[in-house]
Amino acid sequence: MTLPTPTEAPASFRDQRIAVVGLGIEGQDVLKFLEYEGAQSFRVDRNPERAERSDDDLTTLDEIDGLIPSQGVHYQAPLLAEAERRGTPIYGPSQIFLERCPAPVIGITGSAGKTTTTTLVHQMLQAAGISCLLGGNVGQGLLQQLPGISPTDTVVAELSHTQLLRTTRSPHTAAITNITPNHLDQFTWDQYQELKYRIVEHQSKRDTVVLPFNDPLAAAAASRTDASQRWFGIGTPSMPWFCAIRSDGEHILNGYRPVMAVDEIKLPGEHNLLNALAALALVADRVPDEIAAEVLRTFAGVPHRLELVAEVGGVRFINDSIATTPERTLAGLRATDGPVILLMGGRDKNLPLDPLLDELKRHVRRVVLFGDAAQQWTSWLTDQGADAENAGAFESAFAQAAGSARSCETVLMSPGGTSFDAYPNFEARGQHFRELVAEWAKLGRSADDH
């Protein structure tokens, strides 16, 4: 199975008949863009309530000039596969944006941390008084913002691996936060890595790449670009330009000058220290150290990412719904102090749970599982000696976790699997967790009740 060959977009879609496949957030963005362009749109989706055509109706191809699929539509879906076979052009939304955008783009990808890093970069630029826009895999869609973007703006874009699938352009400044196994239910491991590297492969010597010296796979992207290099990480790198934490772990450096103390950063966990370092490296030539440091002192995080929802009866409830891989769950556990009741589940991505074992044994008292993966994961965890229970539905899992938690413990919802077994996205799952916590608090639950 080979990845598709990207197709460059026409100068204008005016009067063209374009099928928009997948009508989620990105699809809606594409529809608004095509309306502005003067194209005729065909709405295609598996949900008949929001589409004119079904995504398995191949006759659509007889009536159109091209397709623009959302990132959530697999590139081997029947409609796209048949379009490839016929030679019908398929355009990627990110490709269209990068071709058309008149402003410099800071693009950020990675297996974890890209949303936090992207948000930090945007806030640092704003704090410095720089005109900037946020979009891509976070915030507002990029294409509908195109008409209002000028050359004096800066665009900060989070780009997922699927948004890089059909690109022949790279951002002026590109960063890869890390590369770890993910989405192996849809791509091979080699394909997934290749997609991440695409963010740098079309850069020139006038561009900049920001990479972690602690992550060998992400660091390997340096050999795929002619751009000037900036490095970030924890420790003492051999590279001449870096944004790092000294080996003593007390101060953040920008180049060789101290920026701030590590303990001043509000975000918890080593993974968030790396996100902060990546953001500093990305804005180093545009934002003064003192302004960037002040953002890091006050930034409390992005919703659904180690978000403290409430403390009820001495029990903390933390929403980490973004954790859709075991590695993300591991990062969440490492950033959470004290005994933990862990809520895990969702849909499996064919990723190993082995990396979690040591941390589970160290400070997880109980694992409560939910969703499609619950039965399989419960069996495996139990075999490994973990206290794991399959609670079935998410509501039942929450009730069991909250009901068994003691004062000074944390109920951490860090699923390790995708949300698509029961929710449209991880945000919806996180919101459901918030609502369940609010209901629990209204009941006046406390550790003394059980």
C-alpha positions in Angstrom: 0.0 0.0 0.0 1.6 3.2 -1.2 0.8 6.8 -0.2 -0.9 8.9 -2.8 1.0 11.4 -5.0 0.0 15.0 -4.0 -1.6 17.2 -6.7 -1.1 20.9 -7.0 -4.3 23.0 -7.0 -5.4 25.2 -9.8 -5.0 29.0 -9.5 -8.8 29.3 -8.9 -11.7 26.9 -8.4 -14.1 29.3 -10.0 -16.9 27.4 -11.9 -15.3 24.1 -11.1 -17.4 21.2 -9.7 -15.7 20.0 -6.5 -16.7 17.2 -4.2 -16.0 18.0 -0.5 -15.6 14.6 1.2 -16.1 14.5 4.9 -18.1 17.4 6.4 -16.6 17.8 9.8 -14.7 20.9 10.9 -12.2 20.8 8.0 -14.9 20.0 5.5 -17.0 23.0 6.6 -13.9 25.1 6.2 -13.4 23.9 2.6 -17.1 24.5 1.8 -16.8 28.2 2.9 -13.6 28.6 0.9 -15.1 27.1 -2.3 -18.2 29.4 -1.9 -15.8 32.4 -1.8 -14.0 31.0 -4.8 -17.1 30.7 -6.9 -17.0 26.9 -7.2 -19.9 24.4 -7.3 -19.6 22.2 -4.2 -20.9 18.6 -3.9 -21.3 17.7 -0.2 -20.2 14.1 0.5 -20.3 12.4 3.8 -21.2 9.0 5.4 -23.9 10.9 7.5 -26.9 11.4 5.2 -28.2 14.2 7.4 -25.4 16.6 6.5 -24.6 15.5 2.9 -26.1 15.4 -0.6 -24.1 12.3 -1.5 -23.0 9.3 0.3 -19.3 8.6 0.5 -19.7 5.3 -1.2 -21.6 6.7 -4.2 -19.0 6.3 -7.0 -21.4 7.9 -9.5 -20.4 11.3 -8.0 -17.2 11.0 -9.9 -19.1 11.3 -13.2 -20.2 14.8 -12.3 -17.2 16.5 -10.8 -13.8 18.1 -11.8 -12.0 17.2 -8.5 -12.3 16.3 -4.9 -11.1 17.8 -1.6 -11.2 15.3 1.2 -11.0 16.1 4.9 -8.1 14.7 6.9 -10.4 12.2 8.6 -11.2 10.4 5.3 -8.9 7.6 4.7 -6.9 7.9 1.5 -8.0 4.4 0.5 -11.7 5.0 1.0 -13.7 3.7 -2.0 -14.5 7.1 -3.5 -10.9 8.3 -3.2 -9.4 5.1 -4.5 -11.7 5.1 -7.5 -10.9 8.8 -8.2 -7.1 7.9 -8.1 -7.8 5.1 -10.6 -9.7 7.4 -13.0 -7.1 10.2 -12.6 -9.7 12.6 -11.1 -7.7 15.3 -9.2 -7.7 15.1 -5.4 -6.5 18.2 -3.6 -5.5 18.5 0.1 -6.7 21.5 2.1 -3.3 22.1 3.5 -1.7 22.0 0.0 -4.2 24.7 -1.2 -3.5 26.9 1.8 0.3 26.6 1.5 0.1 27.4 -2.2 -2.1 30.5 -1.7 -1.0 32.0 1.6 0.8 35.3 1.1 2.2 35.4 4.7 5.0 33.4 6.3 3.8 30.2 7.9 5.0 28.6 11.1 4.0 24.9 10.8 4.1 22.5 13.7 3.6 18.7 13.6 4.5 15.8 15.9 3.0 12.7 17.5 2.3 14.6 20.8 2.5 18.2 22.0 1.8 19.9 18.7 -1.4 21.7 19.9 0.2 23.0 23.1 3.3 24.1 21.2 1.2 25.8 18.5 -0.9 27.6 21.0 2.1 28.8 22.9 3.7 30.1 19.8 0.6 32.0 18.9 0.3 33.5 22.3 4.0 34.5 22.4 3.6 36.3 19.0 0.4 38.0 20.2 2.1 39.1 23.4 4.9 40.6 21.3 2.4 42.6 19.3 2.9 40.6 16.1 -0.1 40.3 13.8 -0.8 36.5 13.7 -3.4 33.9 12.9 -4.0 30.5 14.4 -5.4 27.5 12.5 -5.0 24.1 10.9 -5.6 21.2 13.3 -6.5 23.6 16.0 -8.6 26.8 16.1 -10.3 28.1 13.0 -10.0 26.5 9.6 -7.2 28.0 7.5 -8.8 28.2 4.1 -11.7 30.5 5.2 -9.1 32.8 6.7 -7.2 33.2 3.4 -9.0 36.2 2.0 -8.1 38.3 5.1 -4.4 37.3 5.3 -1.8 39.9 4.3 2.0 39.5 3.7 2.6 41.3 7.0 0.8 38.6 9.0 2.2 35.4 10.5 0.2 32.2 10.3 0.7 29.6 13.1 -0.6 26.2 11.9 -0.8 22.9 13.6 -0.5 20.2 10.9 -1.4 16.5 11.5 0.2 13.7 9.5 -3.0 13.4 7.5 -3.0 17.1 6.7 0.5 16.6 5.3 -0.6 13.6 3.1 -1.2 15.7 0.0 1.3 18.5 0.3 4.1 19.6 -2.0 4.8 22.7 0.0 6.5 23.2 3.4 6.1 26.1 5.9 8.7 28.8 6.1 9.4 27.7 9.7 8.6 24.0 10.4 8.9 22.1 13.7 8.5 18.4 14.6 7.9 18.1 18.3 8.5 14.3 18.3 7.8 11.1 16.4 6.4 8.1 18.3 4.2 5.2 17.1 0.6 6.4 16.4 -2.2 5.7 13.9 -0.9 2.3 13.1 -4.5 1.2 12.5 -4.4 3.3 9.3 -0.7 3.5 8.2 2.4 1.5 8.5 5.1 2.7 10.9 7.3 3.7 7.9 4.4 5.6 6.2 3.6 7.5 9.4 7.2 8.7 9.8 7.3 9.7 6.1 4.2 11.8 6.5 5.7 13.7 9.5 8.9 14.4 7.4 6.8 16.0 4.7 6.6 19.2 6.8 10.3 19.9 6.0 11.0 18.3 2.7 10.1 21.2 0.5 11.9 23.9 2.5 14.7 26.0 1.0 17.9 27.5 2.5 15.9 30.6 3.4 13.7 28.6 5.7 14.1 27.3 9.3 13.6 23.9 10.9 13.1 23.3 14.6 13.8 19.8 15.9 14.3 18.0 19.2 17.8 16.7 19.9 16.4 14.1 22.4 14.3 12.4 19.7 16.4 10.5 17.1 13.5 10.0 14.7 12.4 13.6 14.7 16.0 14.8 14.6 16.6 12.7 11.4 14.4 15.2 9.6 17.4 17.5 9.5 18.8 15.4 6.7 15.7 16.0 4.6 15.8 19.7 4.4 18.1 22.5 3.3 16.7 24.9 6.0 18.7 26.4 8.8 18.5 24.4 12.0 17.4 25.2 15.5 17.4 22.5 18.2 15.6 22.1 21.5 15.7 19.6 24.3 16.8 18.6 27.8 20.5 18.1 28.4 23.6 19.3 26.7 23.4 19.0 22.9 26.3 19.0 20.5 24.5 21.5 18.1 25.6 25.1 18.2 22.1 26.7 18.3 19.7 25.4 20.9 16.9 26.2 23.4 17.4 23.8 26.2 17.2 23.0 29.9 20.6 22.5 31.5 21.5 19.1 32.8 21.0 20.4 36.3 17.4 20.9 35.4 17.1 24.4 36.9 17.1 26.9 34.1 15.9 27.3 30.5 18.5 28.6 28.0 18.0 30.4 24.8 21.3 30.0 23.0 23.6 30.3 26.0 21.6 33.0 27.9 19.3 32.1 30.7 15.6 32.8 30.1 13.8 31.6 33.2 13.8 29.0 35.9 12.2 25.7 35.1 9.9 25.8 38.1 8.4 29.0 36.9 6.6 27.2 34.0 3.0 26.6 35.0 2.4 23.5 32.8 3.0 20.2 34.5 5.2 17.3 33.2 8.5 16.9 31.3 6.6 16.6 28.0 5.3 20.1 28.6 8.8 21.4 29.3 9.7 20.1 25.8 6.7 21.9 24.3 7.8 25.1 26.0 11.3 24.7 24.6 10.0 24.0 21.1 7.9 27.2 21.3 10.8 29.3 22.5 13.0 28.0 19.6 10.2 28.8 17.1 9.9 32.4 18.2 13.5 33.1 19.2 14.2 35.6 16.4 10.9 37.4 16.8 9.9 37.5 20.4 12.0 38.9 23.3 12.9 36.4 26.0 11.1 38.3 28.7 7.8 38.3 26.8 8.1 34.6 25.9 8.9 33.8 29.5 5.9 35.7 30.8 3.6 33.6 28.6 5.1 30.4 30.0 4.6 31.7 33.5 0.9 32.2 33.0 -0.2 29.7 30.3 -2.3 27.0 32.1 -2.7 24.7 29.1 -5.1 23.7 26.4 -8.5 22.1 27.2 -8.6 18.3 27.4 -4.8 18.2 28.0 -4.1 17.4 31.6 -6.9 19.8 32.4 -7.8 20.0 36.1 -11.6 20.0 36.0 -12.4 20.0 39.7 -11.5 18.8 43.1 -14.4 17.0 44.8 -14.1 15.7 48.4 -10.3 15.8 48.2 -10.2 13.9 44.9 -8.8 15.6 41.8 -10.4 15.0 38.4 -8.1 15.5 35.4 -9.3 15.5 31.8 -6.5 14.3 29.4 -8.8 13.2 26.6 -6.2 14.2 24.0 -4.2 11.1 25.1 -5.2 8.8 22.3 -2.1 6.6 22.5 -0.5 4.7 25.3 2.6 7.0 25.1 0.4 10.0 25.7 -1.2 8.2 28.6 2.3 7.5 30.0 3.2 11.3 29.7 0.0 12.1 31.6 0.8 9.6 34.4 4.3 11.0 34.8 2.9 14.5 35.1 0.3 13.5 37.8 1.4 13.4 41.4 0.2 11.0 44.0 -2.0 7.8 43.7 -4.1 7.6 40.5 -7.3 5.9 39.4 -6.8 5.7 35.7 -9.7 5.8 33.2 -8.5 4.1 29.9 -10.3 2.9 26.8 -11.8 4.0 23.5 -10.7 2.4 20.2 -7.4 0.6 19.9 -4.8 1.9 17.4 -2.8 -1.4 17.4 -0.2 0.2 19.6 1.5 -1.7 22.5 0.6 -1.1 26.1 4.0 -2.3 27.4 5.5 1.2 27.9 2.8 1.8 30.5 3.6 -1.1 32.8 6.3 0.4 35.0 4.3 3.6 35.6 1.1 1.7 36.3 2.9 -0.3 39.0 4.5 2.8 40.4 1.5 4.9 41.3 -1.7 3.7 39.6 -3.9 2.0 42.2 -6.6 0.9 39.8 -7.3 1.0 36.1 -11.0 1.3 35.0 -11.5 0.6 31.3 -14.3 1.5 28.8 -15.2 1.4 25.2 -14.2 -0.9 22.3 -10.7 -1.7 23.6 -11.8 -2.4 27.2 -12.1 -6.2 27.1 -8.8 -6.7 25.2 -6.9 -4.3 27.4 -8.4 -5.5 30.7 -7.3 -9.1 29.9 -3.8 -8.0 29.0 -3.4 -5.7 32.0 -4.7 -8.3 34.4 -2.3 -10.8 33.0 0.5 -8.3 33.7 -0.6 -8.1 37.4 -2.4 -4.7 37.2 -5.7 -4.1 39.0 -7.8 -3.6 35.9 -11.6 -3.7 35.4 -13.8 -3.5 32.3 -16.6 -1.2 33.1 -18.2 -1.2 29.6 -19.7 2.2 28.9 -17.9 5.5 29.7 -20.5 6.6 32.3 -20.1 3.3 34.2 -16.4 3.6 34.1 -16.5 7.1 35.5 -18.9 6.1 38.3 -16.6 3.2 39.3 -13.5 5.3 39.2 -14.9 8.2 41.1 -16.7 6.0 43.6 -13.5 4.1 44.4 -11.2 7.2 44.6 -9.9 8.3 48.0 -9.0 11.7 49.4 -5.6 12.9 48.0 -6.0 10.6 44.9 -6.6 11.6 41.3 -9.1 10.3 38.8 -7.1 10.7 35.5 -9.0 10.2 32.3 -6.1 9.6 29.9 -7.6 7.0 27.6 -4.8 5.7 25.4 -7.3 5.1 22.6 -9.2 7.2 20.1 -12.7 8.5 20.8 -14.3 7.3 17.6 -15.9 4.2 19.2 -18.4 6.5 20.9 -17.7 10.2 20.2 -17.0 12.3 17.1 -13.7 13.5 18.5 -11.6 13.7 21.7 -13.1 17.1 22.6 -16.6 15.6 22.9 -15.2 12.8 25.1 -13.5 15.4 27.3 -16.6 17.4 27.5 -18.6 14.4 28.6 -16.0 13.8 31.3 -16.4 17.4 32.5 -20.2 17.0 32.6 -19.9 13.8 34.7 -17.6 15.5 37.1 -20.0 18.4 37.5 -22.9 15.9 38.2 -20.7 14.1 40.7 -19.9 17.4 42.5 -23.5 18.4 42.6 -24.3 15.2 44.5 -21.8 16.4 47.1 -19.6 13.3 46.8 -16.6 13.1 49.0 -14.0 10.6 50.0 -15.9 10.1 53.2 -18.9 8.7 51.3 -17.2 5.4 50.4 
